[in-house]
Amino acid sequence: MRLFMDCRAGIAGDMVLAAFAGLGVDMQPLQALFVAAGVDCRIRAIPVTRHGLTGHTLSVEWDDPQPLRTLPDMAAVLDGLACTGTVRQRAWRAFTRLAEVEAAVHGVRPEDVHFHEVGAIDTLVDVVGAFWALERLGVDEVVCSALPWFSGVVVCAHGTLPLPAPAVVRLLEGVPVFPTAAREELVTPTGALVATALADRFDEGPSGIVRASATGYGSRPSGGGLRLFLHEAAPRALSGQGRHGTGHGNPTAGDVTTTGAAQKGYRVETVVQLETHLDHLTGEELGRCFDVLPQAGALDVLWLPGVMKKNRPGGVLRVLCEPRARSGVEAAIFEHTHTLGIRRQLLERVVAAREASLVEVGDEDVPAKGYEVDGVTFSRPEYDALCDLSRRTGRSLPALRMMLWGERGPTMTDSGLPQDAGDAEEDEVDTAPGNVQPVR
């Protein structure tokens, strides 16, 4: 599932969580997370109608006065939240980025930054809640519109500042914007932080099939709303165009390729490729990383050795995962490699249909993976199952492979099914127990 954020009317932290509530995310579990962590607050999504359009606002209330929090204070709060590691890590990176931006603007060290308004509970709820709600909805990719540029002044703890606020300007570096005549704050620091932290890319609108939409409003009655759209990628046959199609229903090369794959019994999937260069890990640390990444959701982990800068031995770590697992796998890469950056791209892969099957090795039924290529059915024994059989029988893996196919390798029956070489030429191959039977 994808999420499109229409920020053309502006964005603030409370607007994001209010819109998530409109998409059906219950705020009570989020409130329970904070209360259990010792942050006593009340979180409510309130239905409203503005300019004849329905939506939600968000109310966050607390009783005790709040301190001016620094980055270590924020870390202590995050550590106490019983949320997933992905949510906690993404929230921590967001607050760290904000501290770095504030430090650059005001000429202090990041650890000395007092977050002022951002240290209040409502902003903690807005930032953590955005990542938490995204996970609850099972969103794989977030696409964001361009953000509005505005002018005017704002009064804050540092005095009267021009709009956009200096921190907002820094947060929006590298982000597409468009000019407006507005002389009021359309994008708050928390809004800019959340938008840039959530967005995987920027585009003009959603592409695919829209499944749900909602609007979140801020505290100003006159302000516009943030609109969120949940959507899915449309099948090429329904979209009327391929990746570079004209939109007039004419098939492109991309359509032909996808259709051809489907006709041959293959399916086309979207996967994320994550890649980073490493030259600072020990062999043990790298081996541990290979163990952890599949547990985090990686489909495949590849290491390509090479020579890095300053003639240091190193290599490329390349990881494939499903889009919905991307954030967790990225977090695992950062945690277990301490790399300073990850390149990522969305790829298509063509996958052959497969099903569980059995092959007979001697008197043993061995779990296998059955698949078909050009109308011919194959069955490949599972590696773990062969290792288990090797341990139990004392036979090596090469010996089991020879038992499976015979020394001449597999042949095909008239029906296209693999046949044991022993069945093809019984006078040349020993038929004693231990030779493989035809694949079932």
C-alpha positions in Angstrom: 0.0 0.0 0.0 1.2 3.5 -0.8 0.4 6.9 0.8 0.2 10.2 -1.0 0.4 13.4 1.1 -1.2 16.4 -0.5 0.5 19.3 1.3 -0.5 22.1 -1.1 -2.5 23.8 1.7 0.3 23.4 4.2 1.3 20.8 6.9 1.8 20.7 10.6 2.5 17.8 12.9 -1.0 17.6 14.3 -2.6 17.7 10.8 -0.7 14.6 9.9 -1.9 12.5 12.8 -5.4 14.0 12.5 -5.5 12.8 8.8 -4.2 9.3 9.9 -7.2 9.2 12.3 -9.5 9.9 9.4 -8.0 6.9 7.6 -9.1 4.7 10.6 -6.1 4.7 12.8 -7.2 4.5 16.5 -5.4 6.9 18.7 -6.0 5.1 22.0 -3.2 2.6 21.6 -0.8 5.5 20.9 -2.0 7.2 24.0 -1.5 4.0 26.0 2.1 3.8 24.7 2.9 7.3 26.1 1.1 6.7 29.4 2.9 3.4 30.0 6.2 5.3 29.3 5.4 7.8 32.1 4.2 10.6 29.7 0.7 11.2 30.9 -1.4 12.7 28.1 -4.8 12.4 26.4 -5.0 12.1 22.6 -8.2 12.6 20.8 -9.2 12.9 17.1 -12.1 15.3 16.8 -14.4 15.3 13.7 -14.9 18.8 12.2 -16.3 20.5 9.2 -14.5 23.4 7.6 -15.4 25.2 4.4 -18.2 22.6 3.9 -15.7 19.7 4.0 -15.4 17.1 6.7 -12.1 16.1 8.4 -10.4 15.7 11.8 -8.4 17.8 14.2 -6.1 16.4 16.9 -6.2 17.3 20.5 -3.3 16.4 22.8 -3.7 17.5 26.5 -1.6 17.0 29.6 -1.7 18.3 33.2 1.9 18.7 34.3 4.2 21.6 33.2 6.7 20.4 30.5 10.5 21.0 30.7 12.7 22.4 27.9 14.0 19.1 26.5 17.3 18.4 24.9 18.2 15.6 22.5 19.3 13.2 25.4 15.9 14.0 27.1 14.1 13.0 23.9 16.1 9.8 23.7 15.1 8.9 27.3 11.4 9.3 26.3 11.8 7.2 23.2 13.6 4.4 25.1 10.6 4.2 27.4 8.0 3.7 24.6 6.9 0.1 23.9 6.8 0.6 20.2 8.6 -1.3 17.5 12.3 -0.7 17.0 11.6 0.7 13.5 9.3 3.4 14.9 11.7 4.3 17.7 14.7 4.5 15.3 12.9 6.6 12.7 11.6 9.0 15.4 15.1 9.2 16.9 16.6 10.0 13.5 14.0 12.7 13.0 14.7 14.4 16.3 18.4 14.2 15.7 18.0 15.8 12.3 15.9 18.6 13.9 18.6 19.1 16.6 21.3 19.4 13.9 19.2 21.9 11.9 18.5 24.0 15.0 22.2 23.9 16.0 23.2 25.1 12.5 20.7 27.9 12.6 21.5 29.1 16.1 25.3 28.3 16.2 25.3 25.8 19.0 26.1 22.1 19.4 23.2 19.7 18.7 23.3 18.2 22.2 22.9 21.7 23.6 19.8 22.6 21.6 16.7 23.1 23.7 13.7 22.2 21.6 11.4 24.8 23.1 8.0 24.2 21.6 9.2 21.0 20.0 10.0 19.6 23.5 6.3 19.7 24.4 4.3 16.5 24.6 2.1 17.4 21.6 5.2 17.4 19.2 6.5 14.2 20.7 3.1 12.7 19.9 3.1 14.2 16.4 6.5 12.8 15.4 6.3 9.4 17.1 2.7 9.1 16.1 3.4 9.7 12.4 5.8 6.7 12.1 3.6 4.6 14.4 0.5 5.2 12.3 2.3 4.6 9.1 3.3 1.2 10.4 -0.3 0.5 11.6 -1.6 1.1 8.1 1.1 -1.2 6.5 2.3 1.6 4.1 5.2 0.5 1.8 5.9 3.9 0.2 5.1 7.5 0.9 4.9 10.0 -1.9 4.6 13.7 -1.1 3.5 16.7 -3.1 5.5 19.9 -3.4 5.2 22.2 -0.4 3.9 25.8 -0.4 6.3 28.8 0.1 5.0 31.7 2.2 6.1 34.9 3.9 5.3 36.9 7.0 6.7 36.7 10.6 6.2 34.4 13.5 6.8 35.0 17.3 8.6 32.2 19.1 11.0 31.6 22.0 13.8 33.2 19.9 11.8 36.3 19.2 10.2 37.5 15.9 11.4 35.4 13.0 10.8 35.7 9.3 8.6 33.1 7.6 9.4 30.4 6.6 11.2 30.0 9.9 14.9 29.4 9.5 14.6 25.8 10.7 11.9 25.2 8.1 14.1 26.6 5.4 16.9 24.2 6.3 14.5 21.2 6.5 13.1 22.0 3.1 16.5 22.1 1.3 16.3 19.8 -1.6 12.5 19.6 -1.4 10.2 20.9 -4.3 8.3 24.0 -3.3 6.0 26.4 -5.1 5.2 30.1 -4.3 2.0 31.4 -2.7 0.8 34.8 -1.6 0.1 33.6 1.9 1.5 35.7 4.8 1.0 33.2 7.5 2.7 30.0 8.6 1.7 27.2 6.2 4.5 24.8 7.1 5.6 24.5 10.7 9.0 23.0 11.8 7.3 19.8 13.0 5.3 19.6 9.7 8.4 20.1 7.6 10.2 17.5 9.7 7.5 14.9 9.4 6.9 15.5 5.7 10.6 15.1 4.8 11.1 12.2 7.2 8.1 10.2 5.8 8.5 11.0 2.1 10.3 8.4 0.0 9.9 10.7 -3.1 8.0 13.7 -4.3 5.4 13.7 -7.1 2.3 15.6 -8.4 -0.2 13.1 -7.2 -1.0 9.4 -6.5 -0.7 6.8 -9.3 -2.8 3.6 -9.2 -6.0 2.8 -7.5 -7.1 5.0 -4.6 -8.5 3.0 -1.7 -9.2 5.6 1.0 -8.7 9.3 1.7 -8.9 11.7 4.7 -8.2 15.3 5.6 -6.5 16.6 8.7 -6.9 20.2 9.9 -4.7 22.2 12.1 -5.4 24.6 15.0 -6.3 27.6 12.8 -10.0 27.6 11.7 -9.0 29.5 8.5 -6.3 27.1 7.4 -6.6 24.5 4.7 -6.3 20.8 5.3 -3.7 18.1 4.7 -5.1 15.4 2.5 -3.9 11.8 2.6 -4.7 9.2 0.0 -4.1 5.4 0.4 -3.6 3.8 -3.0 -2.3 0.7 -4.7 -0.3 0.3 -7.9 -2.6 -0.5 -10.7 -1.9 -3.6 -12.9 -0.4 -2.6 -16.2 -3.4 -4.1 -18.0 -5.7 -1.6 -16.2 -3.5 1.4 -16.2 -3.7 2.0 -19.9 0.0 2.7 -20.1 3.3 1.2 -19.2 6.1 2.9 -17.2 6.6 5.4 -20.0 3.2 5.1 -21.6 1.2 7.9 -23.2 -2.0 7.4 -21.2 -4.0 6.7 -24.4 -4.3 3.0 -24.0 -1.5 2.1 -26.4 0.7 -0.7 -25.0 4.3 0.0 -24.5 7.3 -2.3 -24.3 6.8 -2.4 -20.5 3.2 -3.7 -21.0 4.3 -6.3 -23.5 7.0 -7.6 -21.2 4.7 -7.8 -18.2 1.9 -9.5 -20.2 4.4 -11.9 -21.7 5.6 -12.9 -18.3 2.0 -13.5 -17.1 1.3 -15.6 -20.1 4.3 -17.9 -19.4 3.1 -18.4 -15.8 5.5 -15.9 -14.2 4.4 -12.9 -12.1 6.0 -9.4 -11.8 6.8 -8.1 -8.3 8.2 -4.8 -7.0 11.2 -5.1 -4.7 13.5 -2.6 -3.1 17.3 -2.8 -3.6 19.4 -1.3 -0.8 23.1 -0.9 -1.3 26.1 0.4 0.6 29.9 0.3 0.4 31.7 -1.1 3.5 35.3 -1.2 4.4 35.4 -0.8 8.2 33.9 -4.0 9.5 35.6 -7.2 10.7 34.7 -10.5 9.2 32.8 -11.5 12.3 30.8 -8.3 12.3 30.0 -8.7 8.6 29.0 -12.3 9.2 26.6 -11.2 12.0 25.1 -8.7 9.7 24.3 -11.4 7.1 22.6 -13.4 9.9 20.4 -10.5 11.1 19.2 -9.0 7.8 17.0 -11.9 6.7 15.4 -11.8 10.2 14.7 -8.1 9.5 12.8 -8.9 6.3 15.6 -9.2 3.6 14.8 -11.5 0.7 18.4 -11.8 -0.4 21.7 -10.6 0.8 24.7 -10.3 -1.5 28.3 -9.3 -0.7 30.6 -8.2 -3.6 34.2 -7.9 -2.5 36.4 -5.1 -4.0 39.0 -2.5 -3.3 37.7 0.7 -1.7 39.2 4.2 -1.3 42.8 4.4 0.0 43.3 0.8 -1.3 41.3 -0.7 1.6 39.7 -4.1 1.1 36.0 -3.9 1.3 32.9 -4.5 -0.7 29.3 -3.8 -1.7 26.5 -5.0 0.5 23.4 -5.4 -1.7 20.1 -6.3 -0.1 16.7 -7.1 -1.7 13.4 -6.8 0.3 9.7 -6.2 -0.2 8.7 -2.5 -0.1 6.8 -3.0 3.1 9.9 -4.3 4.8 12.2 -1.5 3.6 12.2 0.7 6.8 13.0 -2.3 9.0 15.8 -3.6 6.8 17.3 -0.1 6.4 17.3 0.2 10.2 19.0 -3.2 10.5 21.7 -2.2 8.0 22.4 1.1 9.9 22.5 -0.7 13.2 24.7 -3.6 12.2 27.1 -1.9 9.8 27.3 1.7 11.1 27.3 2.8 7.5 26.8 6.5 6.9 24.5 6.1 3.9 22.3 3.7 1.9 21.4 3.9 -1.7 18.0 2.5 -2.6 15.9 2.0 -5.7 12.7 0.4 -6.7 13.0 -2.6 -9.1 10.8 -5.1 -10.8 11.5 -8.8 -10.8 9.9 -11.6 -12.7 9.2 -14.6 -10.4 8.3 -18.2 -11.5 5.4 -19.8 -9.7 6.5 -22.4 -7.2 5.0 -24.9 -4.8 6.0 -27.3 -2.1 6.7 -30.9 -3.3 8.6 -34.0 -2.4 11.4 -36.0 -4.0 12.4 -39.5 -2.9 16.0 -40.2 -2.0 16.3 -43.8 -1.1 13.6 -44.5 1.5 13.3 -40.8 2.4 10.8 -38.2 1.3 12.8 -34.9 1.1 10.9 -31.5 1.0 11.5 -29.8 -2.3 10.5 -26.7 -4.3 8.5 -27.5 -7.4 8.5 -25.0 -10.3 7.9 -25.0 -14.1 9.9 -23.5 -16.9 8.6 -23.6 -20.5 6.0 -26.3 -19.6 8.6 -28.6 -18.0 8.2 -29.3 -14.3 11.2 -29.4 -12.0 11.6 -30.1 -8.3 14.7 -28.9 -6.4 15.3 -30.3 -2.9 15.5 -27.8 -0.1 19.1 -27.2 1.1 18.2 -27.5 4.8 16.3 -30.8 4.2 19.4 -32.2 2.4 21.6 -31.1 5.2 19.4 -32.8 7.7 19.4 -36.0 5.7 23.2 -35.8 5.4 23.5 -35.6 9.2 21.1 -38.5 9.7 22.6 -40.8 7.0 26.2 -39.9 7.1 26.2 -39.3 3.4 27.7 -36.1 1.9 25.8 -33.6 -0.1 27.5 -34.6 -3.4 26.6 -38.2 -2.6 23.0 -37.3 -2.1 22.9 -35.3 -5.3 24.2 -38.3 -7.2 21.6 -40.5 -5.6 18.9 -38.0 -6.5 19.6 -37.9 -10.3 22.0 -40.7 -11.0 25.5 -40.1 -12.4 24.2 -39.0 -15.9 22.0 -36.3 -14.5 18.2 -35.8 -15.0 16.4 -36.8 -18.2 12.9 -35.9 -19.3 10.0 -38.2 -19.9 7.8 -37.7 -22.9 5.4 -35.8 -20.8 8.2 -33.3 -19.9 8.6 -34.6 -16.3 12.2 -35.2 -15.0 13.0 -38.9 -14.9 15.7 -40.6 -13.0 18.6 -41.8 -15.1 18.2 -45.2 -13.6 14.8 -45.5 -15.1 16.1 -44.4 -18.5 18.8 -47.1 -18.7 18.2 -49.7 -16.0 21.0 -52.0 -17.3 23.6 -49.3 -16.6 22.6 -48.0 -13.2 22.3 -49.9 -10.0 18.7 -50.1 -8.8 19.6 -51.0 -5.2 17.9 -49.1 -2.5 19.3 -45.6 -2.3 18.8 -44.7 -5.9 16.3 -41.9 -6.4 12.8 -42.6 -7.8 11.0 -40.3 -10.2 10.2 -36.8 -8.9 6.6 -36.6 -7.6 
